[in-house]
Amino acid sequence: MSTLEQLKEIFVEYTGKDVEGFNEDSVFTVDMAMNSFEIFGLICEVEEHFDIEIPDRELMKLVTVKDLVEYIEENA
């Protein structure tokens, strides 16, 4: 299963939102309608699932789903 597909599953499980329109170009705050609290919680789920730690200084760089996919693939 690709990293993007795994993120879709995590997103649905964590938010309960539909994944229609969930793609690499999706912006968490705009396209996915997530607030900072929800993004933080999602990141925690991602860290646990992929057994990685995303430093706070990197969080501000993760704007789109593609940003997160690339980070995971480079660091997992």
Buried (B, 14 or more C-beta within 10 A) or exposed (E): EEBBEBBBEBBEEBBEEEBEEBEBEBBBEEBBEBEEEBBEBBBEBBEEBBEEEBEEEBBEEBBBBBBBBBBBEEEE
